[in-house]
Amino acid sequence: MATATPPRAAPATMARWLPAVATIVGVAALLYLVYDPWYLNYDARYALLWAHDLWHGFTPEYTADYAPTPHPLQMAVSSIALPFGDNADRVMVLITLLCFGALVWLVFRLGSRLFTPWAGALAALVVLTRPAIERDAVLAYQDLPFEALIVGAVLLEAVKPKRGVPVLAVLAVAGLLRPEAWVLSGLYVLYLWAGRTWQERAKLVAVALIAPVVWAASDWIITGDPLHSLHGTSELAASNDRRRSITQVPRWGAAYLAFTLREPLILGVPIGMVFAWMYRRRQGVLIVAVVVAMLAVFAIGPLFGLPLIGRYVRTPAILLSLFYGAAVFGWQLLPKHASARRWWMGIGAFALLLSLVFIPKQLSMLRDLDQRFAADSHLYADLRKAAEAPKVKAAFAVCAPLSTADHRPIPYFRFWAAGPPGSVGTVRGHASPLGELFLQPRHTKYAKRFYKKNFPKATAPARYTRIYRNRSYAVFASPRCVRRLPA
């Protein structure tokens, strides 16, 4: 008698993952086509530059003038992009956009798990359309993969409470991008502590310590200071005169959250929190606990000299968007004929209507974002032309170091000019002595729009000769350098 052949599991598995893959790739493709980004933000450019240094036998220049905080995982991922040469920028942006797609999908899954699929879909749509988050994604900030990892860790815990090591493993990866994950790991270990054997506790602590130990070890190996990232971030915040007073935390913490979420959600989120407290308390407490922990890290940062920056509250804002989904669609969880269901349907419709009214302004903000990207891309294109101009390259080869009027061009120029560590510095704040070459922005359209009121005041000395100029930048050489140039 013939036996029936068991059905293959592969097609079912593929079908299960298809929505996730379609969302991740679709979101990345959408943003890439809409904005067509090509340039990296300052931190990401430095990560790519430091990876280049490392693979070419140099010690990464963590102590360069106005260097940002090094993020070990970002630098490791940058190594993947280096073999693509001139397209390394695009590879880094594409990786970040895929992380943004993953974030959108994970928010949907988390909202579906905690509330309803419609609530998850609305929260995911909110994340997808926030101008502040789109900006971070297009400029390849390390915050995007960090946010996806944190939401992923919360999802793991939501699916199986007190899951343990898998959650800590995801937080450990996130902890190589931002140190807030260290605090979450520590709090999670404390949460799991009761009822565990000492062997289990040791395993949990070991996993929680991976990220801070790796980070401190990399800082120590490269700079000799295991706390370089803390010290460097504090010094950079002071040099850039950033907000870092504990008294500024309430105002700017609220402002940054509102800036990320925008107007309709400022009312919708509290409504959703009330709904969760009444009908979904355990699920709501999970989100609130993570949000409070991360905002507490933001709040105490100034005690260590750390700055108050809007990107530091993006993850709490993303998690709070789940409550907006609950405000609009939480009624689906209530019995069909309950009077409370009708009340919450009305409240949800009101909260949704606020967002619909806001759509024209939202579209205007996204158009402004597109225009800003386009204008800044012209500026960075001009900077690259200056770094790669034959006459500038010839001068750089024999006259380096080159000085810049401000710190922003440093990693870009050095990367495009293939200069070794120490070959580019800035005279801003007397960070480095004046070099034989000097790069300064010109008072033209794109440079003035980029710098606005912070346009660099430093200019080349009168005795220097201009050897190159384009629409945004000019390069000058000292008399000694000019004599050394080939005729």
C-alpha positions in Angstrom: 0.0 0.0 0.0 1.5 3.3 -1.0 2.2 5.9 1.7 1.3 9.5 1.2 4.2 11.9 0.6 4.3 14.5 3.4 3.9 18.1 2.1 7.0 20.2 1.8 7.5 22.9 4.4 9.7 25.1 2.3 6.9 26.9 0.3 5.0 27.5 3.6 8.1 29.0 5.2 8.7 31.2 2.2 5.1 32.4 2.3 5.5 33.2 6.0 8.6 35.4 5.4 7.3 37.0 2.2 5.4 39.9 3.9 8.5 40.8 6.0 10.9 40.7 3.0 8.5 42.6 0.8 8.1 45.3 3.5 11.8 45.6 4.2 12.8 45.8 0.6 9.8 47.9 -0.4 10.4 50.5 2.2 14.1 50.7 1.3 13.4 51.0 -2.4 10.7 53.6 -1.8 13.0 55.9 0.1 15.9 55.3 -2.2 13.7 56.3 -5.3 12.1 59.3 -3.6 15.3 60.8 -2.2 18.0 59.1 -4.2 20.6 59.7 -1.4 24.3 59.4 -1.9 26.1 61.2 0.9 26.6 60.0 4.4 26.2 61.9 7.7 29.3 63.0 9.6 29.4 60.0 11.9 28.8 57.5 9.2 31.5 59.0 7.0 33.9 58.8 9.9 33.0 55.1 10.4 33.7 54.4 6.8 37.0 56.4 7.0 38.1 54.5 10.2 37.3 51.2 8.6 39.4 52.3 5.6 42.3 53.2 8.0 42.1 49.9 9.7 42.2 47.8 6.5 45.1 49.8 5.2 47.3 49.3 8.2 46.6 52.6 10.1 45.2 53.1 13.5 41.8 54.6 13.2 42.0 58.3 14.1 39.5 58.4 17.0 41.3 61.5 18.3 41.0 63.6 15.1 39.8 67.2 15.4 36.1 67.1 16.3 35.9 63.3 15.7 32.5 61.8 16.7 31.9 58.9 19.0 33.1 55.7 17.5 30.5 52.9 17.3 32.1 49.5 16.9 29.4 47.8 15.0 29.0 50.7 12.6 32.7 50.5 11.8 32.5 46.8 11.3 29.6 47.0 8.9 31.4 49.8 7.1 34.1 47.3 6.2 31.5 45.5 4.1 31.0 48.6 2.0 34.7 49.3 1.4 35.2 46.8 -1.5 32.6 48.7 -3.5 34.9 51.6 -3.9 33.2 54.8 -5.1 29.8 53.1 -4.4 30.7 52.5 -0.7 28.5 55.5 0.2 25.5 54.1 -1.5 26.0 50.6 0.1 26.0 52.2 3.6 22.8 54.1 2.8 21.2 51.0 1.3 22.0 49.0 4.4 20.5 51.6 6.6 17.4 51.9 4.5 17.0 48.1 4.8 17.2 48.6 8.5 14.5 51.2 8.3 12.3 48.7 6.4 13.0 46.2 9.1 12.0 48.7 11.8 8.7 49.4 10.0 8.0 45.7 9.9 8.9 45.1 13.5 6.8 47.9 14.7 3.9 46.3 12.8 4.6 42.9 14.4 4.9 44.4 17.9 1.7 46.4 17.6 -0.1 43.4 16.2 1.1 41.3 19.2 0.3 43.9 21.9 -2.9 45.2 20.4 -4.3 44.4 17.0 -2.9 44.1 13.4 -4.6 47.4 12.5 -3.0 49.1 15.4 0.3 47.7 14.4 -0.2 48.8 10.8 -1.0 52.3 11.8 2.0 52.6 14.1 4.2 51.2 11.3 2.7 53.8 8.9 3.5 56.5 11.5 7.1 55.4 11.7 7.4 55.3 8.0 6.2 58.8 7.5 7.9 60.7 10.3 10.3 63.3 8.6 12.8 63.1 11.5 13.1 59.3 11.2 13.2 59.4 7.4 16.0 62.0 7.6 18.0 59.7 9.9 17.5 56.8 7.5 18.5 58.6 4.4 21.6 60.0 6.0 22.6 56.5 7.3 22.6 57.3 11.0 23.5 54.3 13.2 20.3 55.0 15.2 18.2 53.2 12.6 19.6 49.7 13.1 19.7 50.4 16.8 16.0 51.3 16.8 15.2 48.1 14.8 17.2 46.0 17.3 15.5 47.5 20.3 12.0 47.0 18.9 13.0 43.5 17.9 14.1 42.7 21.5 10.8 44.1 22.9 9.0 41.9 20.3 10.9 38.8 21.5 9.9 39.6 25.1 6.3 40.3 24.1 6.0 36.9 22.3 7.5 35.0 25.2 7.8 36.8 28.5 11.1 36.3 30.4 12.6 34.8 27.3 16.1 35.5 28.6 19.2 35.0 26.5 17.7 35.7 23.1 16.5 39.1 24.2 19.9 39.8 25.8 21.7 38.7 22.6 19.7 41.2 20.5 20.4 43.9 23.1 24.1 43.0 23.0 24.2 43.7 19.3 22.3 47.0 19.8 24.8 47.9 22.5 27.6 48.0 20.0 25.7 50.9 18.4 24.4 52.9 21.3 25.1 52.5 25.1 21.4 52.8 26.1 21.1 49.1 25.3 23.6 48.4 28.1 21.1 49.9 30.6 18.2 47.9 29.2 20.3 44.7 29.4 21.2 45.4 33.0 17.6 46.1 34.0 16.4 43.0 32.1 18.9 40.8 34.0 17.5 42.2 37.3 14.0 41.4 36.1 15.0 37.8 35.4 17.1 37.4 38.5 14.5 35.9 40.9 14.0 32.1 40.5 17.2 31.5 38.5 20.1 29.3 39.5 23.5 31.0 39.9 24.7 29.3 36.7 21.8 30.8 34.8 22.4 34.2 36.4 26.1 34.1 35.4 25.1 33.3 31.8 22.7 36.3 31.7 25.3 38.6 33.2 27.9 37.4 30.7 25.7 38.1 27.7 24.7 41.5 29.1 28.4 42.5 29.5 29.4 41.6 25.9 28.6 45.0 24.4 30.2 47.3 27.1 33.3 45.0 27.3 33.8 45.0 23.5 33.3 48.7 23.3 35.7 49.5 26.1 38.3 47.0 24.7 38.2 48.6 21.2 38.6 52.1 22.7 41.5 50.9 24.9 43.3 49.2 22.0 42.9 52.1 19.6 43.4 55.1 22.0 44.8 53.6 25.3 41.7 54.9 27.1 38.9 52.4 27.7 36.5 55.3 28.3 37.5 57.2 25.3 34.0 57.3 23.9 32.6 58.8 27.0 35.4 61.4 27.3 35.4 62.2 23.6 31.6 62.6 23.4 31.7 64.9 26.4 34.6 67.0 25.0 32.9 67.2 21.5 29.7 68.4 23.1 31.6 71.1 24.9 33.5 72.1 21.7 30.2 72.3 19.7 28.4 74.2 22.6 25.6 71.6 22.6 22.9 71.5 25.2 24.1 69.4 28.2 22.5 70.9 31.3 20.3 68.7 33.5 17.9 71.6 33.8 17.3 71.5 30.1 16.2 67.9 30.1 12.4 68.4 30.7 12.0 71.0 28.0 14.1 69.5 25.3 13.1 65.9 26.1 9.5 66.8 25.5 10.4 69.0 22.5 12.4 66.2 20.8 9.6 63.7 21.3 7.1 66.1 19.9 9.4 66.9 17.0 9.6 63.2 16.1 5.9 62.3 16.6 4.4 65.5 15.4 1.1 67.2 16.4 -1.7 64.6 16.0 0.2 62.0 18.0 0.9 64.3 20.9 -2.8 63.9 21.7 -3.3 60.4 20.3 -0.5 58.7 22.4 -2.0 59.7 25.8 -5.4 58.4 24.7 -3.8 55.1 23.7 -2.0 54.9 27.0 -5.4 55.3 28.8 -6.8 52.5 26.7 -3.9 50.2 27.4 -4.2 50.9 31.1 -7.8 49.9 31.1 -7.8 46.9 28.7 -4.2 45.9 27.9 -2.3 46.8 31.0 0.5 44.1 30.9 1.2 44.9 27.2 1.2 48.6 27.9 3.5 48.3 30.9 6.2 46.5 28.8 6.3 49.5 26.4 6.2 52.1 29.1 9.0 50.3 31.0 11.4 50.5 28.0 10.4 54.1 27.2 11.0 55.2 30.8 14.3 53.4 31.0 15.6 55.0 27.8 14.3 58.5 28.7 16.1 58.1 32.1 19.4 57.5 30.3 18.7 60.5 28.2 18.0 62.6 31.3 21.1 61.6 33.3 23.4 62.0 30.3 24.3 65.6 31.2 25.6 64.4 34.5 28.4 62.7 32.6 28.9 65.7 30.2 26.8 64.1 27.4 24.7 66.2 25.1 20.9 66.4 24.6 20.3 65.4 21.0 17.0 64.7 19.3 18.1 61.3 17.9 18.6 60.0 21.4 14.8 59.9 22.0 13.9 58.5 18.6 13.5 54.9 20.0 11.1 56.0 22.8 9.1 58.0 20.3 8.8 55.0 18.0 7.6 52.8 20.9 5.1 55.5 22.0 3.6 55.4 18.4 2.2 52.0 19.3 -0.1 53.7 21.8 -1.4 55.8 18.9 -2.3 52.7 17.1 -4.1 51.5 20.2 -6.0 54.8 20.5 -7.4 54.5 17.0 -8.0 50.7 16.7 -8.0 49.4 20.3 -11.8 49.1 20.2 -11.4 46.0 18.1 -10.3 44.2 21.2 -13.6 44.9 23.0 -16.8 42.8 22.9 -18.9 43.6 19.9 -22.0 44.7 21.7 -20.3 46.5 24.6 -21.1 50.2 25.0 -17.4 50.8 25.7 -16.6 49.6 22.2 -18.8 52.3 20.7 -17.2 54.9 22.8 -13.7 53.9 21.9 -14.7 53.7 18.2 -15.7 57.4 18.4 -12.5 58.3 20.2 -10.4 56.4 17.7 -12.1 58.1 14.8 -11.4 61.5 16.4 -7.7 60.6 16.8 -7.5 59.4 13.3 -9.2 62.5 11.9 -6.6 64.7 13.5 -3.9 62.8 11.5 -5.9 63.2 8.3 -6.2 66.9 8.8 -2.4 67.0 9.3 -1.6 65.3 6.0 -1.1 68.5 3.9 1.4 69.8 6.5 3.1 66.3 6.6 3.5 66.3 2.9 4.9 69.8 3.0 7.5 68.7 5.6 8.5 65.7 3.5 8.9 68.0 0.4 11.1 70.3 2.4 13.2 67.3 3.5 13.6 66.3 -0.1 14.7 69.8 -1.1 17.2 69.9 1.8 18.7 66.6 0.7 19.0 67.9 -2.9 20.7 71.1 -1.8 23.1 69.4 0.5 24.0 66.8 -2.0 25.2 69.6 -4.3 27.4 70.9 -1.6 29.0 67.5 -0.9 29.4 66.9 -4.6 31.4 70.1 -4.8 33.5 69.0 -1.8 34.2 65.7 -3.5 35.2 67.6 -6.8 37.6 69.7 -4.8 39.2 66.7 -3.1 39.5 64.8 -6.4 40.6 67.7 -8.6 44.0 66.9 -10.2 45.7 70.1 -9.0 44.4 69.7 -5.5 45.5 66.1 -5.4 48.9 67.0 -6.6 49.2 69.7 -3.9 47.9 67.4 -1.2 50.4 64.8 -2.1 53.4 67.1 -1.4 52.0 69.8 1.0 49.7 67.9 3.4 48.4 68.5 6.0 45.4 70.5 4.8 43.4 72.7 7.1 39.7 73.3 6.9 37.8 76.4 8.0 35.5 74.3 10.1 35.4 70.6 11.1 32.6 69.3 8.9 34.6 68.6 5.7 37.4 66.7 7.5 36.3 63.1 7.1 34.8 63.7 3.6 37.9 65.3 2.2 40.3 62.8 3.8 38.3 59.9 2.5 38.0 61.2 -1.1 41.6 62.4 -1.2 42.8 59.0 0.3 44.8 60.9 2.9 46.3 59.0 5.9 45.5 59.9 9.5 46.6 63.4 10.5 46.6 64.7 6.9 43.4 66.9 7.4 42.6 69.1 10.4 40.8 72.3 11.2 41.8 75.7 12.5 38.4 76.0 14.1 38.9 76.5 17.9 42.7 76.3 17.2 42.2 72.5 17.1 45.2 72.1 14.7 47.9 74.5 13.4 47.4 76.1 10.0 48.5 73.7 7.2 50.1 74.5 3.9 46.8 74.0 2.2 43.5 75.6 3.2 40.0 74.6 2.3 37.1 77.0 2.8 33.5 77.3 1.7 32.5 80.1 -0.6 29.7 82.5 0.1 27.6 81.0 -2.6 24.1 79.4 -2.7 24.6 75.9 -1.4 27.3 76.7 1.2 25.3 79.6 2.6 22.1 77.4 2.8 24.1 74.6 4.5 25.9 76.7 7.1 23.3 79.4 7.6 24.3 81.5 10.7 27.2 79.2 11.4 29.2 80.0 8.3 32.9 79.6 9.1 34.7 82.8 9.9 38.2 81.5 9.2 39.7 82.4 5.8 43.0 81.6 4.1 45.8 84.1 4.9 46.4 86.8 2.3 49.7 85.3 1.3 48.1 82.0 0.2 47.3 81.5 -3.5 44.1 80.0 -4.7 44.8 76.9 -6.7 41.2 75.6 -7.1 37.6 76.8 -7.0 34.2 75.5 -7.7 30.7 76.8 -6.9 30.9 75.9 -3.2 34.6 75.5 -2.2 38.0 77.0 -2.8 41.4 75.6 -2.0 44.5 77.8 -1.2 48.2 77.0 -1.0 51.0 78.7 1.0 53.9 80.2 -1.0 56.1 77.4 0.0 53.6 74.8 -1.2 53.1 76.7 -4.5 56.9 76.5 -5.2 56.8 72.7 -4.7 54.0 72.2 -7.2 54.8 70.8 -10.6 54.8 73.5 -13.3 
